[in-house]
Amino acid sequence: MGFVYLYTGGGAGKTTNALGLALRCIGHGQKVVIIQFLKGQKNTGEVKFQDILPEQYEIYLFGTPDFVDPKHLRPEDYELAHQGVEFAKKKIKEEPDLFVLDEVNIAAAGGLVKIKDILKLLEDIPEKTTVVMTGRFAPREFLERADFVNEIIDLKHTKDIPYTKGIQY
């Protein structure tokens, strides 16, 4: 079974960590598949990058273009998250070298995806595939299943940080 890395916590950089691993894999000629839950913005650098290396890097969005408020979930948020899980079940069978489930932790913590469905998906990881799971509020079951767990904490955060192209998106 492949290894599972989990990035969680309140600090910024969980997705960025996963994207750094993706870049490293691509540099070695490996295949990367990213499934993003709760995200639907197509203008981010990680989405645009797919146009540069479509044979090695695939990214799929399962969220609306607007911000998803975990305290006010809409029916479309549940539907898109469910579609993301079903799609992930199919894509994992292609045996990519790196398979990223971005924001799956918070999607599971908020009830958008079922913890048991993600754990079942992890049972089917091809031996050559490394999985990365990101997002705040990782459920205990994910922490227990992961081989490597990193908590990203926020030691300092400027209040008026600009939303900068190439850095935050």
DOFIKE-731288 format. One record per residue (C-alpha): x, y negated, z negated. Coordinates in pm, 1 decimal. Layout:
! residues N
X:Y:Z .
...
END
This chain:
! residues 169
0.0:0.0:0.0 .
118.3:-352.0:75.7 .
207.6:-603.7:-194.0 .
-36.0:-868.3:-316.8 .
83.6:-1215.8:-412.9 .
-154.7:-1445.5:-598.7 .
-120.1:-1823.1:-640.5 .
-360.0:-1985.7:-883.8 .
-377.3:-2275.2:-1128.9 .
-474.9:-2638.6:-1140.9 .
-169.6:-2780.5:-968.4 .
-134.8:-2862.1:-600.8 .
58.9:-2634.2:-367.8 .
-114.1:-2296.8:-363.1 .
-203.8:-2310.7:4.9 .
129.5:-2476.3:77.2 .
309.6:-2179.6:-80.3 .
114.8:-1941.0:140.3 .
191.5:-2150.2:449.2 .
560.3:-2146.2:359.3 .
553.0:-1767.6:355.7 .
372.5:-1776.0:689.7 .
647.2:-1992.6:837.1 .
911.6:-1755.3:703.7 .
733.4:-1454.0:858.4 .
694.0:-1628.8:1192.9 .
1065.7:-1707.3:1188.9 .
1127.1:-1332.5:1176.4 .
891.1:-1265.1:1466.0 .
615.1:-1132.3:1242.9 .
237.0:-1167.0:1281.3 .
38.1:-1386.8:1039.8 .
-340.0:-1398.5:990.8 .
-496.8:-1659.0:761.1 .
-860.1:-1656.0:650.7 .
-960.4:-1984.4:485.8 .
-1264.3:-1984.0:259.7 .
-1442.0:-2311.7:174.0 .
-1247.9:-2497.4:442.9 .
-1379.2:-2610.6:778.4 .
-1164.2:-2910.1:872.7 .
-1005.8:-2845.8:1211.7 .
-768.0:-3144.8:1199.7 .
-523.6:-2996.1:948.1 .
-166.3:-2915.9:1040.9 .
-208.8:-2548.9:959.9 .
-503.7:-2521.7:1200.3 .
-332.2:-2719.3:1477.3 .
-21.5:-2498.2:1444.6 .
-216.8:-2210.9:1596.5 .
-194.9:-2386.4:1934.0 .
185.5:-2365.6:1920.6 .
223.0:-1994.1:1842.9 .
-110.7:-1822.8:1911.1 .
49.9:-1478.5:1948.1 .
205.0:-1484.6:1600.3 .
-22.8:-1712.6:1399.7 .
-399.9:-1690.4:1366.8 .
-613.7:-1898.2:1133.0 .
-988.2:-1871.5:1082.2 .
-1208.4:-2115.7:891.2 .
-1510.8:-2008.9:688.9 .
-1635.5:-2332.6:542.4 .
-1813.3:-2649.7:641.7 .
-1619.0:-2958.0:756.6 .
-1723.5:-3144.1:441.7 .
-1599.5:-3087.1:86.7 .
-1763.2:-2793.5:-91.8 .
-1873.5:-2888.4:-442.6 .
-1851.3:-2572.6:-658.0 .
-2119.5:-2717.0:-887.6 .
-2365.1:-2767.7:-600.5 .
-2329.1:-2474.7:-362.9 .
-2551.0:-2462.9:-57.2 .
-2691.3:-2158.4:126.2 .
-2448.0:-2217.8:415.1 .
-2155.0:-2199.1:171.1 .
-2263.7:-1847.6:68.5 .
-2326.0:-1741.8:427.8 .
-1989.3:-1864.5:553.6 .
-1805.3:-1699.8:263.5 .
-1983.1:-1370.1:335.8 .
-1888.3:-1400.2:704.0 .
-1527.7:-1459.6:596.4 .
-1518.7:-1137.3:394.4 .
-1669.8:-934.8:677.9 .
-1425.1:-1087.6:924.8 .
-1132.3:-1017.4:689.8 .
-1231.9:-649.3:675.3 .
-1194.4:-630.4:1053.5 .
-874.0:-835.5:1081.2 .
-685.6:-638.5:814.1 .
-716.8:-332.0:1037.4 .
-494.0:-506.9:1293.2 .
-209.7:-467.5:1040.4 .
-61.7:-817.8:1041.9 .
264.1:-858.4:853.5 .
115.5:-1135.8:637.2 .
-254.8:-1167.2:557.5 .
-358.0:-1480.4:366.1 .
-691.8:-1513.5:188.5 .
-680.8:-1887.5:122.3 .
-913.0:-2015.5:-153.8 .
-1052.3:-1666.3:-212.1 .
-991.6:-1700.3:-587.1 .
-1223.3:-1996.1:-629.3 .
-1473.1:-1846.3:-385.0 .
-1490.3:-1537.2:-606.7 .
-1494.2:-1735.3:-932.5 .
-1786.0:-1939.4:-798.9 .
-1980.7:-1634.7:-685.6 .
-1954.0:-1710.2:-313.7 .
-1782.8:-1376.2:-256.9 .
-1810.6:-1063.4:-467.2 .
-1503.2:-967.0:-665.0 .
-1567.1:-600.8:-589.8 .
-1572.5:-672.3:-213.0 .
-1230.4:-837.1:-227.7 .
-1089.6:-555.9:-443.9 .
-1220.8:-304.1:-189.5 .
-1053.0:-500.9:88.5 .
-726.4:-484.0:-106.7 .
-759.3:-104.8:-128.7 .
-738.7:-93.3:250.4 .
-418.4:-295.2:291.9 .
-190.8:-136.8:551.2 .
147.4:-41.8:407.0 .
333.4:-299.5:617.5 .
98.2:-587.6:529.7 .
164.0:-836.4:252.5 .
-144.5:-1016.6:120.3 .
-146.8:-1363.2:-32.9 .
-447.8:-1485.1:-230.3 .
-480.5:-1851.3:-324.8 .
-714.2:-2075.1:-519.1 .
-792.2:-2200.3:-865.1 .
-969.8:-1989.1:-1125.6 .
-846.8:-1647.6:-1011.3 .
-1072.2:-1382.8:-1164.0 .
-908.7:-1151.0:-1419.6 .
-960.6:-856.4:-1182.5 .
-750.4:-1029.2:-916.0 .
-476.1:-1108.4:-1166.4 .
-466.6:-743.5:-1270.5 .
-456.7:-616.0:-911.1 .
-189.3:-852.6:-779.8 .
172.4:-741.9:-780.7 .
301.1:-1099.1:-818.6 .
108.6:-1379.7:-989.6 .
217.9:-1743.1:-993.6 .
33.0:-2015.7:-1180.0 .
79.4:-2359.4:-1029.0 .
50.0:-2626.4:-1297.4 .
22.6:-3001.1:-1258.6 .
295.2:-3165.7:-1468.6 .
258.5:-3506.3:-1308.0 .
12.9:-3638.1:-1052.2 .
0.2:-3996.2:-926.6 .
-355.9:-4124.3:-956.0 .
-367.4:-4308.7:-624.7 .
-188.6:-4056.9:-404.3 .
-256.0:-4120.0:-36.5 .
-405.4:-3842.4:172.9 .
-108.8:-3810.3:407.9 .
-108.9:-3635.9:745.6 .
150.6:-3358.0:743.9 .
169.8:-3347.3:363.6 .
-180.9:-3295.4:222.4 .
-332.0:-3186.8:552.5 .
END
